[in-house]
Amino acid sequence: MKKLLCLVLAFAMLAMSGAALADGLTYASDGLYQYNPDYDYMATDCNSWPLVAEGESLTLTVFTHMEDAHPTDPHDLWFWNWLEAQTGITFEIEQVLDSALSERKSLLFASADLPDILLCVGLTTTDMMNYGAGEGLLLDYTPYITEELMPNLCLVFDEFPIFKANATAADGKIYSLPYNRGYFSPYGESNRIFIDTNRMEAVGLTEPPKTLDDFIAMLYAFKEADPDCIPLGGANESMNPGYYILNAMGFLGNSSNYGTKITVREGEAVLPVGDPLFKEYLKIMHQFYEDGIIANSFFTDDGTAVNAKMSEGKLGVYPFVPFTVTPNYEDYSHWVSFTPLTSEWNDKQQWLEYNCWDVGGFASSAETEYPEIIARLADFFYSDYGFMMIWDGPRMGNNTMGILQGAYTYIDYENLRADGLATIKTITPEIDDGTYDGDYDFKYSIVGGPYASFGLNGGHVATSRAVGLPEGIYADRADAMQLRGIGWKSEDDFNYYVEHYMEYKTNPPTFDTHTTEGQFRGSMYEWVTPYETSGFPAITYYTLEETEELSDYNATLKVYAEGEIAKFISGDRDIEEYDAFVTELEGMGLREWENIFKGAWANYQAAMG
């Protein structure tokens, strides 16, 4: 079990301008981390900020982005002023417009002269393998992810091994600190398919089918009841429903996969097109095409054509969220979410869960002189309180003094606007005395929203709902975090947090089915959420050679295979040629292509422990 997360409590109770812990809020010395590094530039007490030792000065260089729509000097944002005041660090910042970011980032790496911190500039896993594992330009954080330096991240890694696995490159190192983008409220974020209950009722069905045979029978019943109906909506190149059939056969994959993307079947990474069972899938889809279960324009329709059929009321099953096409309540309310199917080849209901973890938002130069300071700085944002600060700015609840000297932020609840939002008012003499009408302006003018691609930033809407606070008023989330206790004081506090959020994940509040969001998310919660599970990772790491090979395979083998799959479904190629087709693909490198994915799958499983 882990020690207490002392850093967060200390920070949460700091007085303005970096003062020490308030009296009476410290804990027994044997329960605190006492870190004594051999570096004179770092304060020796891990339990409080500032991070820089008294009398010392320290500057960190930062490369970060700036939204084209909100070009702002970084020191006109509360974030950097507050961070400097609290940590004792001076930040020298280069902030680049998003439109110029890609070119400037390339030049930066080409120069091999990186800043101490690369913040929210969208590093890819290829960047990490090239510039980290390959060229040694990026810092490996692994030696610094310790209970002494990063207690918060260590606890998160322990509770959610997938978080660590997504951050671990193929060489076992971590070149970018990961972030969470909504783990605790993912309902309705996974792959989506909906069924028209009016058509179900017309053929005597009261709930979605649970087996592939029953699903097929339902589609044919729709067609018999209404010959003009297209029972299974979608098209080959847009919202292709084939993955739903593959899922029923045991291939756990994403919604754009109808044969040529990696899946997991019976615990193994598999390309469906090379599996003997794929022949059965082609038979089913061919029969659908022959019998009008899918549109006769299946291979020529685009997304606009699919949505047109949906808006005209022709579909029985729609492979996306109905209200996006039919926004009136009476038109979307009679659609219910599918549920994952079993089949004669697969006895397990399963669905690929939404990936809420990401990387690329926080990285450092391998040449930085201050890796320990950077580790401690970053770790704060894996805390409950750090999480609140990145989204809600320099305040601790309503009508209280902000963290910055002289800053005062409050929510004007007495004068709610017509749209139900409160006006957020912040008076910060060092920055401005502006009034921000609503979330968006506030987010980009005061709150650290532009810098949200790091830390533990995805759970606090769930907390707000769970404690019964009204939604729609942005700043209520700060209150919600206060009710949960700002900062972990002990292991028990952290365990309570996990239990609370996991309870929310399995027992959310009642969805308002009279709203677009509530209707489709509530339906998916009922029929899909219980069967969601992890599969092949959305975040994968490949060597430079593997990346080039994958690019070649995608440009040749994948394109060829998809063309032939279409021929099998349309009947232009006889299904009896399938075995010869697979042999042909193997001659083009099918198994080598698949083995690259198998290697990534093995690395991921190893990182998961």
C-alpha positions as CSV (number, residue, x, y, z in Angstrom):
1,M,0.0,0.0,0.0
2,K,1.2,3.5,-0.6
3,K,2.1,6.2,1.8
4,L,0.0,9.3,2.2
5,L,0.0,11.8,-0.6
6,C,1.5,14.6,1.4
7,L,2.2,17.0,-1.4
8,V,-1.4,17.7,-2.2
9,L,-2.4,18.6,1.3
10,A,0.5,20.9,1.7
11,F,-0.3,22.7,-1.5
12,A,-4.0,22.9,-0.9
13,M,-3.5,24.7,2.4
14,L,-0.8,27.1,1.2
15,A,-1.6,30.7,2.0
16,M,-1.1,33.2,-0.7
17,S,2.3,33.8,-2.2
18,G,3.8,30.5,-1.3
19,A,3.4,30.6,2.5
20,A,4.0,27.5,4.6
21,L,1.3,25.1,5.8
22,A,-1.3,26.5,8.1
23,D,-1.0,25.7,11.8
24,G,-2.9,22.6,12.9
25,L,-3.0,21.0,9.4
26,T,0.3,19.1,9.5
27,Y,0.5,15.4,10.3
28,A,2.9,13.3,12.4
29,S,6.4,13.5,11.0
30,D,6.6,9.7,10.7
31,G,3.8,9.9,8.2
32,L,5.5,12.5,6.0
33,Y,8.0,12.1,3.2
34,Q,11.3,13.6,4.0
35,Y,13.2,13.7,0.8
36,N,16.8,14.9,1.1
37,P,18.4,15.0,-2.4
38,D,22.0,15.9,-3.1
39,Y,20.9,19.0,-5.1
40,D,21.2,22.4,-3.5
41,Y,18.7,23.9,-5.9
42,M,15.8,22.0,-4.5
43,A,13.9,22.4,-1.3
44,T,14.4,19.3,0.9
45,D,10.8,19.0,2.2
46,C,8.6,17.1,-0.2
47,N,5.5,18.1,1.8
48,S,5.2,21.7,0.8
49,W,5.9,24.3,-1.9
50,P,7.9,26.4,-2.9
51,L,9.9,23.8,-4.8
52,V,13.0,25.9,-4.9
53,A,15.2,26.1,-1.8
54,E,15.2,29.4,0.0
55,G,17.7,31.9,-1.4
56,E,18.1,29.9,-4.6
57,S,16.8,30.9,-8.1
58,L,15.8,28.6,-10.9
59,T,14.5,29.1,-14.4
60,L,12.7,26.5,-16.5
61,T,12.3,26.9,-20.2
62,V,8.9,25.9,-21.6
63,F,7.7,25.3,-25.2
64,T,3.9,25.3,-25.4
65,H,1.0,26.1,-27.7
66,M,-1.5,29.0,-28.0
67,E,-4.9,28.8,-29.7
68,D,-5.2,30.9,-32.8
69,A,-8.6,32.3,-31.6
70,H,-7.0,33.3,-28.2
71,P,-3.5,34.7,-28.8
72,T,-2.4,35.7,-25.3
73,D,0.9,36.5,-23.7
74,P,1.5,33.6,-21.3
75,H,2.0,35.9,-18.3
76,D,-1.4,37.5,-19.0
77,L,-2.8,34.1,-17.9
78,W,-3.2,33.3,-14.2
79,F,-1.6,29.9,-14.6
80,W,2.0,31.1,-15.0
81,N,1.8,33.9,-12.5
82,W,0.3,31.6,-9.9
83,L,2.8,28.8,-10.7
84,E,5.7,31.1,-10.3
85,A,4.4,32.5,-7.1
86,Q,3.8,29.1,-5.6
87,T,6.9,27.2,-6.8
88,G,9.6,29.8,-6.7
89,I,10.4,28.9,-10.3
90,T,10.8,31.4,-13.1
91,F,9.3,30.2,-16.3
92,E,10.8,31.3,-19.6
93,I,8.0,30.5,-22.1
94,E,7.9,30.2,-25.9
95,Q,4.2,30.0,-26.9
96,V,3.4,29.2,-30.5
97,L,0.1,29.5,-32.3
98,D,-1.5,26.1,-33.2
99,S,-1.4,26.9,-36.9
100,A,2.4,27.2,-36.7
101,L,3.0,24.5,-34.1
102,S,3.8,21.6,-36.3
103,E,6.5,23.4,-38.3
104,R,8.0,25.0,-35.2
105,K,8.0,21.7,-33.4
106,S,9.8,20.0,-36.3
107,L,12.5,22.7,-36.3
108,L,12.9,22.4,-32.6
109,F,13.7,18.7,-32.7
110,A,15.9,19.2,-35.8
111,S,18.0,21.6,-33.7
112,A,18.3,19.0,-30.9
113,D,18.1,21.9,-28.5
114,L,15.0,21.3,-26.5
115,P,13.5,23.3,-23.6
116,D,13.2,21.9,-20.1
117,I,9.4,21.3,-20.7
118,L,7.3,20.6,-23.8
119,L,3.8,21.3,-22.6
120,C,0.6,20.4,-24.5
121,V,2.3,20.4,-28.0
122,G,0.8,17.0,-29.1
123,L,3.7,14.7,-29.2
124,T,2.8,11.4,-30.9
125,T,4.0,7.9,-30.0
126,T,6.1,8.1,-33.1
127,D,7.7,11.3,-31.8
128,M,8.5,9.5,-28.6
129,M,10.1,6.5,-30.3
130,N,12.0,8.7,-32.7
131,Y,13.2,11.4,-30.4
132,G,13.2,9.5,-27.2
133,A,14.2,5.9,-27.8
134,G,15.9,6.7,-31.1
135,E,17.8,10.0,-30.7
136,G,17.8,10.3,-26.9
137,L,16.4,13.8,-26.9
138,L,13.5,13.2,-24.6
139,L,13.9,12.6,-20.8
140,D,13.0,9.1,-19.6
141,Y,10.8,9.8,-16.6
142,T,10.9,6.3,-15.3
143,P,13.7,6.9,-12.6
144,Y,11.7,9.8,-11.3
145,I,8.3,8.2,-10.9
146,T,8.9,7.3,-7.3
147,E,6.9,7.7,-4.1
148,E,9.3,10.4,-2.9
149,L,9.1,12.6,-6.0
150,M,5.8,11.6,-7.6
151,P,3.5,10.0,-5.0
152,N,0.3,11.0,-6.8
153,L,1.2,9.5,-10.1
154,C,2.5,6.4,-8.3
155,L,-0.9,5.9,-6.7
156,V,-2.7,6.4,-10.0
157,F,-0.5,3.9,-11.7
158,D,-1.2,1.4,-8.9
159,E,-4.9,1.8,-9.1
160,F,-5.1,2.0,-13.0
161,P,-2.3,-0.1,-14.6
162,I,-3.7,0.8,-18.0
163,F,-2.6,4.4,-17.3
164,K,1.0,3.3,-17.0
165,A,0.8,0.8,-19.9
166,N,-0.4,3.6,-22.3
167,A,2.6,5.7,-21.3
168,T,5.3,3.0,-21.6
169,A,7.1,3.0,-24.9
170,A,8.3,-0.2,-26.6
171,D,11.7,0.1,-24.8
172,G,10.0,0.1,-21.4
173,K,10.6,3.8,-20.8
174,I,8.2,6.7,-20.3
175,Y,9.0,9.8,-22.5
176,S,5.7,11.6,-21.9
177,L,3.7,11.8,-18.7
178,P,0.2,10.5,-19.4
179,Y,-3.1,12.3,-18.8
180,N,-6.7,11.3,-18.2
181,R,-9.4,12.9,-20.3
182,G,-12.6,11.5,-18.8
183,Y,-12.2,8.1,-17.3
184,F,-14.9,8.5,-14.7
185,S,-17.8,9.5,-17.0
186,P,-17.4,7.6,-20.3
187,Y,-21.0,6.5,-20.8
188,G,-21.9,6.6,-24.4
189,E,-18.4,7.3,-25.6
190,S,-17.7,3.9,-27.0
191,N,-18.8,2.6,-30.4
192,R,-22.5,3.4,-31.0
193,I,-25.3,1.6,-32.8
194,F,-29.0,2.2,-32.3
195,I,-32.2,0.3,-33.1
196,D,-35.6,1.8,-34.0
197,T,-38.0,0.6,-31.2
198,N,-41.0,1.4,-33.4
199,R,-39.9,-1.2,-35.8
200,M,-39.1,-3.6,-33.0
201,E,-42.6,-3.3,-31.5
202,A,-44.1,-3.8,-35.0
203,V,-42.4,-7.2,-35.2
204,G,-43.1,-8.2,-31.6
205,L,-39.7,-7.3,-29.9
206,T,-39.5,-5.6,-26.6
207,E,-35.7,-5.3,-26.1
208,P,-32.6,-5.5,-28.3
209,P,-31.5,-9.0,-29.4
210,K,-28.6,-10.5,-27.6
211,T,-27.4,-13.2,-30.1
212,L,-26.3,-12.8,-33.7
213,D,-29.0,-15.2,-34.9
214,D,-31.7,-13.1,-33.2
215,F,-30.2,-9.9,-34.6
216,I,-30.3,-11.3,-38.1
217,A,-33.8,-12.6,-37.6
218,M,-34.8,-9.1,-36.4
219,L,-33.4,-7.5,-39.6
220,Y,-35.2,-9.8,-41.8
221,A,-38.4,-9.2,-39.8
222,F,-38.0,-5.5,-40.4
223,K,-37.7,-6.1,-44.1
224,E,-40.7,-8.3,-44.3
225,A,-42.8,-5.8,-42.4
226,D,-41.7,-2.9,-44.6
227,P,-40.1,-3.8,-47.9
228,D,-38.9,-0.2,-48.4
229,C,-36.9,-0.4,-45.1
230,I,-33.1,-0.7,-45.1
231,P,-32.8,-2.8,-41.9
232,L,-29.1,-2.3,-41.4
233,G,-27.9,1.3,-42.1
234,G,-24.5,2.4,-43.0
235,A,-22.1,2.1,-46.0
236,N,-18.8,0.5,-46.8
237,E,-16.9,3.7,-46.4
238,S,-19.0,5.5,-43.8
239,M,-20.5,4.1,-40.6
240,N,-19.9,0.6,-41.8
241,P,-21.9,-1.7,-39.5
242,G,-19.7,-4.7,-40.3
243,Y,-17.7,-4.4,-37.1
244,Y,-20.9,-5.2,-35.1
245,I,-21.1,-8.5,-36.8
246,L,-17.4,-9.1,-36.3
247,N,-17.7,-8.3,-32.6
248,A,-20.5,-10.9,-32.3
249,M,-18.1,-13.4,-33.7
250,G,-15.5,-12.6,-31.1
251,F,-13.3,-9.9,-32.8
252,L,-13.1,-7.1,-30.3
253,G,-12.3,-3.9,-32.3
254,N,-13.3,-0.4,-33.1
255,S,-16.0,1.0,-35.3
256,S,-13.9,1.6,-38.4
257,N,-12.8,-2.0,-38.5
258,Y,-14.4,-4.3,-41.0
259,G,-11.5,-6.7,-41.5
260,T,-8.2,-4.9,-42.0
261,K,-7.5,-3.4,-38.6
262,I,-6.2,-5.2,-35.6
263,T,-8.6,-6.7,-33.1
264,V,-8.3,-9.0,-30.0
265,R,-9.9,-12.4,-30.2
266,E,-9.6,-15.0,-27.4
267,G,-6.8,-12.9,-25.9
268,E,-4.7,-12.7,-29.1
269,A,-4.1,-9.9,-31.5
270,V,-5.7,-10.8,-34.8
271,L,-6.2,-9.2,-38.2
272,P,-9.7,-10.5,-39.0
273,V,-9.1,-10.7,-42.8
274,G,-6.5,-13.4,-42.2
275,D,-8.6,-15.5,-39.8
276,P,-10.5,-18.5,-41.1
277,L,-13.7,-17.2,-39.3
278,F,-13.7,-14.1,-41.5
279,K,-15.1,-16.3,-44.3
280,E,-18.3,-16.7,-42.3
281,Y,-18.5,-12.9,-41.8
282,L,-18.2,-12.5,-45.6
283,K,-21.0,-15.0,-46.2
284,I,-23.3,-13.1,-43.8
285,M,-22.6,-9.7,-45.3
286,H,-23.0,-11.1,-48.9
287,Q,-26.4,-12.4,-48.0
288,F,-27.4,-9.1,-46.5
289,Y,-26.4,-7.4,-49.8
290,E,-28.3,-9.9,-51.8
291,D,-31.5,-9.6,-49.7
292,G,-31.5,-5.9,-49.3
293,I,-30.7,-5.9,-45.6
294,I,-28.0,-3.4,-46.4
295,A,-28.5,-0.7,-49.1
296,N,-28.0,-1.6,-52.7
297,S,-25.8,1.6,-52.7
298,F,-23.7,0.2,-49.8
299,F,-20.5,0.6,-51.8
300,T,-21.2,4.0,-53.2
301,D,-22.9,5.9,-50.3
302,D,-21.0,8.4,-48.2
303,G,-22.0,9.7,-44.8
304,T,-24.3,12.3,-46.2
305,A,-26.2,9.6,-48.1
306,V,-26.5,7.4,-45.0
307,N,-27.8,10.3,-42.9
308,A,-30.3,11.2,-45.6
309,K,-31.7,7.7,-45.4
310,M,-31.9,8.1,-41.6
311,S,-33.7,11.4,-41.8
312,E,-36.2,9.9,-44.2
313,G,-37.1,7.2,-41.7
314,K,-35.8,4.3,-43.9
315,L,-33.4,2.7,-41.5
316,G,-34.0,0.0,-38.8
317,V,-30.5,0.2,-37.4
318,Y,-28.4,3.3,-37.4
319,P,-24.6,3.0,-36.7
320,F,-24.4,6.3,-34.8
321,V,-26.3,8.6,-32.4
322,P,-29.8,9.3,-33.9
323,F,-30.3,12.8,-32.5
324,T,-27.4,14.1,-34.6
325,V,-29.6,13.5,-37.6
326,T,-33.1,13.7,-36.1
327,P,-32.8,16.5,-33.5
328,N,-36.5,16.6,-32.5
329,Y,-37.4,14.5,-29.4
330,E,-40.2,12.6,-31.1
331,D,-37.8,11.6,-33.8
332,Y,-34.9,10.3,-31.7
333,S,-36.6,9.1,-28.5
334,H,-37.8,5.9,-30.0
335,W,-34.2,4.7,-30.7
336,V,-32.6,2.3,-28.2
337,S,-28.9,1.3,-28.0
338,F,-27.8,-2.1,-29.3
339,T,-26.3,-4.6,-26.9
340,P,-23.2,-6.7,-27.7
341,L,-24.1,-10.0,-29.3
342,T,-23.0,-13.6,-28.8
343,S,-22.9,-16.2,-31.5
344,E,-22.1,-19.8,-32.3
345,W,-18.4,-18.7,-32.4
346,N,-18.4,-16.5,-29.3
347,D,-20.3,-17.0,-26.1
348,K,-19.2,-13.7,-24.4
349,Q,-21.0,-10.3,-24.7
350,Q,-18.2,-7.8,-25.0
351,W,-17.6,-4.3,-26.3
352,L,-14.5,-2.2,-26.7
353,E,-14.5,0.4,-24.0
354,Y,-13.7,4.1,-24.7
355,N,-10.0,5.0,-24.2
356,C,-9.8,7.8,-21.7
357,W,-6.0,7.9,-21.4
358,D,-3.6,9.7,-23.6
359,V,0.0,10.8,-23.8
360,G,2.0,13.6,-25.5
361,G,1.0,16.5,-23.3
362,F,4.1,16.7,-21.0
363,A,7.6,15.9,-21.9
364,S,11.1,17.2,-21.1
365,S,14.5,17.5,-22.6
366,A,16.9,14.7,-21.7
367,E,19.5,17.5,-21.1
368,T,17.5,19.3,-18.4
369,E,19.4,20.1,-15.3
370,Y,16.3,19.8,-13.1
371,P,14.5,16.5,-13.7
372,E,13.5,16.1,-10.0
373,I,12.0,19.6,-9.8
374,I,10.1,18.9,-13.0
375,A,8.8,15.6,-11.6
376,R,7.5,17.2,-8.4
377,L,6.0,20.0,-10.4
378,A,4.1,17.6,-12.7
379,D,3.0,15.4,-9.9
380,F,0.8,18.1,-8.4
381,F,-1.5,17.8,-11.4
382,Y,-2.1,14.1,-10.6
383,S,-3.8,15.2,-7.4
384,D,-7.4,16.0,-6.7
385,Y,-6.5,19.6,-5.9
386,G,-4.2,20.0,-8.9
387,F,-6.9,18.6,-11.1
388,M,-9.3,21.2,-9.8
389,M,-6.8,24.0,-10.3
390,I,-6.1,23.3,-13.9
391,W,-9.8,23.6,-14.7
392,D,-11.2,26.0,-12.2
393,G,-8.5,28.5,-11.6
394,P,-7.2,30.4,-8.6
395,R,-9.9,29.8,-6.1
396,M,-11.0,27.3,-3.5
397,G,-14.8,27.5,-3.7
398,N,-17.1,30.5,-4.1
399,N,-16.5,33.9,-2.6
400,T,-13.1,33.2,-1.3
401,M,-9.7,34.8,-1.9
402,G,-7.8,33.4,-4.8
403,I,-4.3,31.9,-4.6
404,L,-2.6,34.8,-6.3
405,Q,-2.0,37.8,-4.0
406,G,-5.1,40.0,-4.3
407,A,-7.0,37.7,-6.7
408,Y,-10.7,37.3,-6.0
409,T,-12.9,35.1,-8.0
410,Y,-16.6,34.6,-7.4
411,I,-19.7,33.3,-9.2
412,D,-22.7,35.6,-9.7
413,Y,-25.4,33.2,-8.8
414,E,-28.0,35.9,-8.2
415,N,-28.1,37.0,-11.8
416,L,-28.2,33.8,-13.8
417,R,-28.3,34.5,-17.5
418,A,-31.1,33.3,-19.8
419,D,-29.0,30.3,-20.9
420,G,-28.8,29.2,-17.3
421,L,-25.1,29.9,-16.9
422,A,-23.7,32.1,-14.2
423,T,-21.3,35.0,-15.0
424,I,-17.9,34.3,-13.6
425,K,-16.2,37.3,-12.3
426,T,-12.5,37.5,-11.4
427,I,-10.6,40.5,-10.1
428,T,-6.9,39.9,-10.3
429,P,-5.0,43.3,-10.1
430,E,-1.8,41.8,-11.5
431,I,-3.6,40.4,-14.5
432,D,-6.9,42.2,-15.2
433,D,-10.3,43.1,-13.7
434,G,-12.3,41.5,-16.5
435,T,-15.7,39.9,-16.4
436,Y,-16.1,36.7,-18.4
437,D,-19.5,35.8,-19.7
438,G,-19.6,32.0,-19.4
439,D,-17.3,29.1,-19.6
440,Y,-15.5,29.6,-22.9
441,D,-14.1,33.1,-22.3
442,F,-13.3,32.3,-18.7
443,K,-11.6,29.1,-19.7
444,Y,-9.2,30.7,-22.2
445,S,-8.7,34.0,-20.3
446,I,-8.2,32.8,-16.7
447,V,-8.5,29.1,-16.2
448,G,-5.7,26.8,-17.4
449,G,-7.9,25.2,-20.1
450,P,-5.3,25.6,-22.8
451,Y,-2.9,23.5,-20.7
452,A,-5.2,20.6,-19.9
453,S,-3.4,17.9,-21.8
454,F,-1.6,16.6,-18.8
455,G,-2.4,15.4,-15.3
456,L,-5.5,13.9,-14.0
457,N,-8.0,16.1,-15.8
458,G,-11.0,14.1,-16.7
459,G,-13.2,13.3,-13.7
460,H,-14.7,16.3,-12.1
461,V,-18.0,16.6,-13.9
462,A,-18.8,13.1,-12.6
463,T,-18.1,14.4,-9.0
464,S,-20.3,17.4,-9.5
465,R,-23.2,15.2,-10.5
466,A,-22.6,12.7,-7.8
467,V,-22.8,15.2,-5.0
468,G,-26.0,16.7,-6.4
469,L,-24.7,20.0,-7.7
470,P,-26.5,21.6,-10.7
471,E,-24.9,21.1,-14.0
472,G,-24.3,23.9,-16.5
473,I,-22.6,26.3,-14.1
474,Y,-18.9,25.8,-14.8
475,A,-17.5,26.8,-11.4
476,D,-19.7,24.3,-9.4
477,R,-17.1,21.7,-10.2
478,A,-14.7,23.5,-7.8
479,D,-17.3,23.1,-5.0
480,A,-17.7,19.4,-5.9
481,M,-14.0,18.9,-5.4
482,Q,-14.2,20.7,-2.1
483,L,-16.9,18.4,-0.9
484,R,-14.7,15.4,-1.7
485,G,-11.9,17.0,0.3
486,I,-9.1,18.9,-1.4
487,G,-6.1,16.8,-1.4
488,W,-5.4,13.3,-0.1
489,K,-4.5,13.3,3.6
490,S,-4.0,9.5,3.8
491,E,-4.4,6.2,2.1
492,D,-8.0,6.0,3.3
493,D,-8.8,9.3,1.6
494,F,-7.5,8.0,-1.7
495,N,-9.3,4.7,-1.3
496,Y,-12.5,6.7,-0.6
497,Y,-12.0,8.7,-3.8
498,V,-11.5,5.5,-5.9
499,E,-14.6,3.9,-4.3
500,H,-16.6,7.0,-4.9
501,Y,-15.7,7.3,-8.5
502,M,-16.0,3.6,-9.3
503,E,-19.3,3.6,-7.6
504,Y,-20.3,6.4,-9.9
505,K,-19.0,4.5,-12.9
506,T,-21.3,1.6,-12.0
507,N,-24.2,3.5,-10.4
508,P,-24.6,6.8,-12.1
509,P,-27.6,9.2,-11.4
510,T,-30.7,8.8,-13.5
511,F,-30.3,10.1,-17.0
512,D,-32.7,12.7,-18.2
513,T,-34.1,10.8,-21.2
514,H,-35.8,13.9,-22.4
515,T,-32.5,15.5,-23.4
516,T,-30.4,14.4,-26.3
517,E,-27.4,13.5,-24.2
518,G,-29.4,11.8,-21.5
519,Q,-31.4,9.7,-23.9
520,F,-28.6,8.2,-25.8
521,R,-26.1,7.9,-22.9
522,G,-28.7,6.4,-20.6
523,S,-29.6,3.9,-23.2
524,M,-26.0,2.9,-23.8
525,Y,-25.4,2.8,-20.0
526,E,-28.2,0.2,-19.8
527,W,-27.3,-2.0,-22.8
528,V,-23.6,-1.5,-23.4
529,T,-21.7,-0.3,-20.3
530,P,-21.9,-3.6,-18.5
531,Y,-20.0,-5.4,-21.3
532,E,-17.3,-2.9,-22.0
533,T,-13.7,-4.2,-21.7
534,S,-10.3,-3.2,-22.8
535,G,-8.8,-4.6,-26.1
536,F,-5.9,-3.7,-28.3
537,P,-4.6,-0.3,-27.0
538,A,-5.5,2.9,-28.8
539,I,-2.0,4.1,-27.9
540,T,0.8,2.0,-29.3
541,Y,4.5,2.4,-29.8
542,Y,6.5,1.1,-32.9
543,T,10.1,1.4,-33.9
544,L,11.0,3.6,-36.8
545,E,11.4,0.6,-39.0
546,E,8.0,-0.8,-37.9
547,T,6.3,2.6,-38.5
548,E,7.7,2.6,-42.1
549,E,6.6,-1.0,-42.6
550,L,3.1,-0.3,-41.3
551,S,2.9,2.7,-43.7
552,D,3.8,0.5,-46.6
553,Y,1.3,-2.2,-45.7
554,N,-1.5,0.4,-45.2
555,A,-0.7,1.8,-48.7
556,T,-0.6,-1.5,-50.5
557,L,-1.8,-4.6,-48.7
558,K,-4.6,-3.0,-46.7
559,V,-6.0,-1.1,-49.8
560,Y,-5.9,-4.3,-51.9
561,A,-7.5,-6.4,-49.2
562,E,-10.4,-4.0,-48.7
563,G,-11.1,-3.9,-52.4
564,E,-11.3,-7.7,-52.5
565,I,-13.5,-7.8,-49.4
566,A,-16.0,-5.5,-51.2
567,K,-16.0,-8.0,-54.1
568,F,-16.8,-10.9,-51.8
569,I,-19.7,-9.0,-50.2
570,S,-21.1,-7.8,-53.5
571,G,-20.7,-11.2,-55.2
572,D,-18.1,-10.1,-57.7
573,R,-15.8,-12.6,-56.3
574,D,-16.9,-16.1,-55.2
575,I,-16.6,-17.0,-51.6
576,E,-15.0,-20.3,-52.5
577,E,-11.9,-18.3,-53.5
578,Y,-11.5,-17.0,-49.9
579,D,-8.7,-19.5,-49.0
580,A,-6.8,-18.6,-52.1
581,F,-7.3,-14.9,-51.3
582,V,-5.7,-15.4,-47.8
583,T,-2.8,-17.2,-49.4
584,E,-2.4,-14.3,-51.8
585,L,-2.4,-11.8,-48.9
586,E,0.2,-13.9,-47.0
587,G,2.4,-13.6,-50.1
588,M,2.1,-9.9,-49.8
589,G,3.2,-9.9,-46.2
590,L,0.0,-10.4,-44.2
591,R,1.6,-12.3,-41.4
592,E,4.5,-9.9,-41.1
593,W,2.0,-7.0,-40.9
594,E,0.1,-8.9,-38.2
595,N,3.2,-9.7,-36.3
596,I,4.0,-6.0,-35.8
597,F,0.7,-5.7,-34.0
598,K,1.3,-8.8,-32.0
599,G,4.6,-7.3,-30.8
600,A,2.9,-4.1,-29.7
601,W,0.2,-6.2,-28.0
602,A,2.9,-8.2,-26.1
603,N,4.6,-5.0,-25.0
604,Y,1.3,-3.6,-23.8
605,Q,0.5,-6.7,-21.8
606,A,4.0,-6.6,-20.2
607,A,3.5,-3.0,-19.3
608,M,0.1,-3.9,-17.7
609,G,1.9,-6.4,-15.5
